[in-house]
Amino acid sequence: MFVIIVLVISIVVPNFATGANIANILQRNSIIGIVACGMLLMIILGGFDLSVGAVGAMSSVVAAALIVHVSVPVGIVVALFLGLGVGLINGFCIAKIGINPFVTTLGTQVLVTGLLYVATSAQPVYGVPESFTELGLGRLGPIPIPTLIFAAIAVLTWALLRFTTFGHYVYVVGGNKAAARLAGVDVDRVTLITYSLGGLFAAIAGIVLLGETSIGQPASAADWPLSAIAAVVVGGVPLSGGVGNVGDAVLGTLLLGVVANVLDLLGISPYWQPAVTGAVILVAVGIDSYQRKRQELR
């Protein structure tokens, strides 16, 4: 579906298949792609995370404040550890206390956002050195640096799922948690690690966002949770868990990015863009669900 859409658009839409526009698509969607890799792990596990936007905003603001007042390395490291910590809290509430992932991550999202607004008085953090924007706006040859970071995260996620015992356990737990426990899998530990990685990837995305804007904005990244879930689901990963790979998340991210880019090139009102994106999600998921049903009937 992705290949067909890109081929048709390349023929029909002027200026789409140019190097500058392709680089623009990659740069604009790399942040959501990074978040989607973490969301993929959690969806395969049988859950998801609604707090990734709050974690991204928190990481961006904390990194900005520490970069301005301390140093760049300290800002980045502290922001990453905070993201990892929030993910660990999510995993603990889900695995050890037994709270539903929806309730847990929604509560964490509201809590983190509230604390962030209190700490900053809902004011942006300015003063990040201009050199730091190289992380979000720079390029290595023709390739945007955020895209290289996205590619590295995607490869890491692929390697975790394909070559590690932890990756196999994620599929096992997502397929049948009770059976996984009976088979001797430490379900709680797998859950803790998975949600910690989701928080870490969201924090990385927040730092890249800071590199693009040079401003720590508490109100940023509000659309990340639904965008990341949409990217994974459009790629063909069912929310039921136990199935999926990183290629699905990457293709889903690029597909939604291409659709948004084409609407911009055609000058279509931004009010129509969410409606078209929603239609694409329904069509893609509908086709995938229909194919899965046919395979099950066989």
C-alpha positions as CSV (number, residue, x, y, z in Angstrom):
1,M,0.0,0.0,0.0
2,F,2.8,2.4,0.9
3,V,4.7,1.7,-2.3
4,I,1.6,2.2,-4.5
5,I,0.7,5.4,-2.7
6,V,4.2,6.8,-3.2
7,L,4.3,5.8,-6.9
8,V,1.0,7.4,-7.6
9,I,1.8,10.6,-5.7
10,S,5.2,10.9,-7.5
11,I,3.4,10.9,-10.8
12,V,0.4,13.1,-9.9
13,V,1.8,15.7,-7.4
14,P,4.4,18.2,-8.6
15,N,7.6,18.6,-6.5
16,F,6.9,15.5,-4.4
17,A,9.7,13.3,-5.7
18,T,12.5,15.8,-5.2
19,G,15.4,15.3,-2.9
20,A,14.6,18.4,-0.8
21,N,11.0,17.3,-0.2
22,I,12.0,13.7,0.6
23,A,14.5,15.1,3.2
24,N,11.7,17.3,4.6
25,I,9.4,14.3,5.0
26,L,12.1,12.3,6.8
27,Q,13.0,15.2,9.1
28,R,9.4,16.1,10.0
29,N,8.5,12.5,10.9
30,S,11.6,11.2,12.6
31,I,10.5,12.3,16.0
32,I,7.2,10.4,15.8
33,G,9.1,7.5,14.4
34,I,11.4,7.4,17.4
35,V,8.3,7.4,19.7
36,A,6.6,4.8,17.6
37,C,9.5,2.4,18.1
38,G,8.9,2.5,21.8
39,M,5.2,2.3,21.3
40,L,5.7,-0.8,19.1
41,L,7.3,-2.6,22.0
42,M,4.5,-1.8,24.3
43,I,1.8,-2.7,21.8
44,I,3.4,-6.1,21.1
45,L,3.5,-6.6,24.9
46,G,-0.3,-6.0,24.9
47,G,-0.4,-2.4,26.2
48,F,0.4,1.1,25.1
49,D,1.6,4.4,26.7
50,L,-0.4,7.7,26.7
51,S,2.3,9.5,28.6
52,V,4.9,9.6,25.9
53,G,3.9,13.2,25.0
54,A,4.3,14.4,28.5
55,V,7.6,12.6,28.8
56,G,8.8,14.2,25.6
57,A,7.8,17.7,26.8
58,M,9.4,17.1,30.2
59,S,12.7,15.9,28.7
60,S,12.7,18.9,26.3
61,V,12.1,21.4,29.1
62,V,14.5,19.8,31.6
63,A,17.3,19.4,29.0
64,A,16.8,23.1,28.0
65,A,17.0,24.3,31.6
66,L,20.1,22.3,32.4
67,I,21.8,23.1,29.1
68,V,21.4,26.8,29.8
69,H,22.5,26.7,33.5
70,V,24.9,23.8,33.6
71,S,26.1,22.0,30.5
72,V,24.8,20.2,27.4
73,P,25.9,16.7,28.5
74,V,24.3,17.1,31.9
75,G,21.1,18.3,30.3
76,I,20.9,15.4,27.9
77,V,21.8,12.7,30.5
78,V,19.3,13.9,33.1
79,A,16.5,14.2,30.6
80,L,17.2,10.6,29.4
81,F,17.2,9.3,33.0
82,L,13.9,11.1,33.7
83,G,12.3,9.5,30.7
84,L,13.6,6.1,31.8
85,G,12.3,6.8,35.3
86,V,8.7,7.7,34.2
87,G,8.7,4.6,32.0
88,L,9.8,2.5,35.0
89,I,7.0,3.9,37.1
90,N,4.5,3.0,34.4
91,G,5.8,-0.5,34.2
92,F,5.8,-0.9,38.0
93,C,2.2,0.3,38.3
94,I,1.1,-2.1,35.5
95,A,3.2,-5.1,36.5
96,K,3.4,-5.0,40.3
97,I,0.2,-3.2,41.3
98,G,-1.9,-4.5,38.4
99,I,-3.3,-1.1,37.2
100,N,-4.7,-1.1,33.6
101,P,-2.1,0.4,31.1
102,F,-4.7,2.9,29.9
103,V,-5.4,4.2,33.4
104,T,-1.7,4.1,34.4
105,T,-0.3,6.0,31.5
106,L,-3.2,8.5,31.4
107,G,-2.6,9.2,35.1
108,T,1.2,9.6,34.5
109,Q,0.5,11.9,31.6
110,V,-1.7,14.2,33.7
111,L,0.7,14.0,36.6
112,V,3.9,14.8,34.6
113,T,2.2,17.6,32.7
114,G,0.8,19.2,35.9
115,L,4.2,19.1,37.6
116,L,5.9,20.5,34.5
117,Y,3.4,23.4,34.4
118,V,4.0,24.1,38.1
119,A,7.7,24.0,37.8
120,T,7.8,26.3,34.8
121,S,4.7,28.4,35.4
122,A,3.7,27.1,32.0
123,Q,6.4,29.3,30.5
124,P,8.9,28.1,27.8
125,V,12.6,27.8,28.6
126,Y,14.8,29.9,26.3
127,G,18.5,30.3,26.0
128,V,19.6,27.0,24.4
129,P,22.8,27.6,22.4
130,E,22.3,27.9,18.6
131,S,24.8,25.2,18.1
132,F,22.5,22.7,19.7
133,T,20.0,23.0,16.9
134,E,22.4,21.0,14.8
135,L,21.0,18.0,16.5
136,G,17.5,18.7,15.2
137,L,18.1,20.7,12.0
138,G,21.5,19.6,10.8
139,R,22.3,17.1,8.1
140,L,25.0,14.5,7.4
141,G,25.3,14.9,3.7
142,P,21.7,14.8,2.3
143,I,20.3,12.9,5.3
144,P,18.8,14.9,8.3
145,I,20.4,14.1,11.6
146,P,17.0,13.3,13.3
147,T,16.5,10.7,10.6
148,L,19.8,9.0,11.4
149,I,18.8,9.0,15.1
150,F,15.4,7.4,14.1
151,A,17.2,4.8,12.0
152,A,19.5,4.0,14.9
153,I,16.6,3.5,17.3
154,A,14.7,1.4,14.7
155,V,17.8,-0.9,14.2
156,L,18.2,-1.2,18.0
157,T,14.5,-2.1,18.4
158,W,14.8,-4.6,15.5
159,A,17.9,-6.2,17.1
160,L,16.2,-6.4,20.5
161,L,13.1,-8.1,19.1
162,R,15.0,-10.4,16.7
163,F,18.2,-11.5,18.6
164,T,17.6,-11.2,22.3
165,T,15.8,-13.4,24.8
166,F,14.0,-10.3,26.0
167,G,12.6,-9.7,22.6
168,H,11.2,-13.2,22.3
169,Y,9.7,-12.8,25.8
170,V,7.9,-9.6,24.7
171,Y,6.1,-11.6,22.0
172,V,5.4,-14.4,24.4
173,V,3.9,-12.2,27.0
174,G,1.9,-10.2,24.4
175,G,0.5,-13.4,23.0
176,N,-0.6,-15.0,26.2
177,K,0.5,-13.6,29.6
178,A,-0.8,-16.5,31.6
179,A,0.9,-19.1,29.4
180,A,4.1,-17.0,29.6
181,R,4.0,-17.2,33.5
182,L,3.5,-20.9,33.4
183,A,6.4,-21.3,31.0
184,G,8.7,-19.6,33.5
185,V,8.9,-16.1,31.9
186,D,9.4,-13.3,34.4
187,V,6.4,-11.3,33.1
188,D,6.8,-8.4,35.5
189,R,10.5,-7.9,34.6
190,V,9.7,-7.9,30.9
191,T,6.9,-5.4,31.5
192,L,9.2,-3.1,33.5
193,I,11.9,-3.2,30.8
194,T,9.5,-2.6,28.0
195,Y,7.8,0.5,29.5
196,S,11.2,1.8,30.6
197,L,12.4,1.6,27.0
198,G,9.2,3.4,25.9
199,G,9.9,6.2,28.3
200,L,13.6,6.4,27.2
201,F,12.7,6.6,23.5
202,A,10.2,9.4,24.3
203,A,12.9,11.3,26.1
204,I,15.2,10.9,23.1
205,A,12.5,12.3,20.9
206,G,12.0,15.2,23.3
207,I,15.7,16.1,23.1
208,V,15.6,15.9,19.3
209,L,12.5,18.2,19.5
210,L,14.6,20.7,21.5
211,G,17.2,20.5,18.8
212,E,14.7,21.5,16.2
213,T,13.1,24.4,18.2
214,S,15.8,25.4,20.7
215,I,12.9,26.1,23.1
216,G,11.8,23.9,26.0
217,Q,8.0,24.1,25.6
218,P,5.9,22.6,28.4
219,A,2.8,22.5,26.1
220,S,4.6,20.6,23.3
221,A,4.2,17.0,22.1
222,A,0.5,16.7,23.1
223,D,-0.3,14.7,20.0
224,W,2.6,12.2,20.2
225,P,0.7,9.4,21.9
226,L,-2.1,9.1,19.3
227,S,0.3,9.8,16.4
228,A,2.6,7.0,17.5
229,I,-0.2,4.5,18.1
230,A,-1.6,5.4,14.7
231,A,1.7,4.9,13.0
232,V,2.1,1.5,14.6
233,V,-1.5,0.4,13.8
234,V,-1.4,1.7,10.3
235,G,1.8,-0.4,9.8
236,G,-0.3,-3.5,10.5
237,V,0.3,-4.2,14.2
238,P,-2.8,-5.3,16.0
239,L,-3.5,-3.8,19.4
240,S,-4.2,-7.3,20.8
241,G,-0.5,-7.9,21.2
242,G,2.0,-10.7,20.4
243,V,2.5,-9.6,16.7
244,G,4.5,-7.0,14.9
245,N,8.0,-5.9,13.9
246,V,9.8,-2.6,13.6
247,G,9.4,-2.4,9.8
248,D,5.6,-2.0,10.5
249,A,6.2,1.0,12.7
250,V,8.6,2.6,10.2
251,L,6.3,2.1,7.2
252,G,3.3,3.4,9.2
253,T,5.2,6.5,10.2
254,L,6.3,7.2,6.7
255,L,2.9,6.6,5.3
256,L,1.2,9.1,7.6
257,G,4.1,11.5,6.9
258,V,3.7,11.2,3.1
259,V,-0.1,11.8,3.4
260,A,0.4,15.0,5.5
261,N,3.1,16.2,3.1
262,V,1.0,15.7,0.0
263,L,-1.9,17.7,1.6
264,D,0.6,20.5,2.3
265,L,1.9,20.5,-1.3
266,L,-1.6,20.5,-2.7
267,G,-2.5,23.5,-0.5
268,I,-5.4,21.7,1.2
269,S,-6.7,23.4,4.3
270,P,-5.1,22.1,7.5
271,Y,-8.6,21.5,8.8
272,W,-9.0,18.7,6.3
273,Q,-5.7,17.0,7.2
274,P,-6.9,15.2,10.4
275,A,-9.9,13.9,8.5
276,V,-7.8,12.5,5.6
277,T,-5.3,11.0,8.1
278,G,-8.2,9.4,10.0
279,A,-9.5,7.9,6.7
280,V,-6.1,6.5,5.8
281,I,-5.9,4.9,9.3
282,L,-9.3,3.3,8.9
283,V,-8.6,2.0,5.3
284,A,-5.2,0.6,6.2
285,V,-6.3,-1.1,9.4
286,G,-9.5,-2.3,7.7
287,I,-7.5,-3.9,4.9
288,D,-5.1,-5.5,7.3
289,S,-7.9,-6.8,9.5
290,Y,-9.7,-8.3,6.5
291,Q,-6.6,-10.1,5.4
292,R,-6.0,-11.5,8.9
293,K,-9.6,-12.8,9.0
294,R,-9.2,-14.5,5.6
295,Q,-6.0,-16.2,6.8
296,E,-7.7,-17.4,10.0
297,L,-10.6,-18.9,8.0
298,R,-8.2,-20.8,5.9
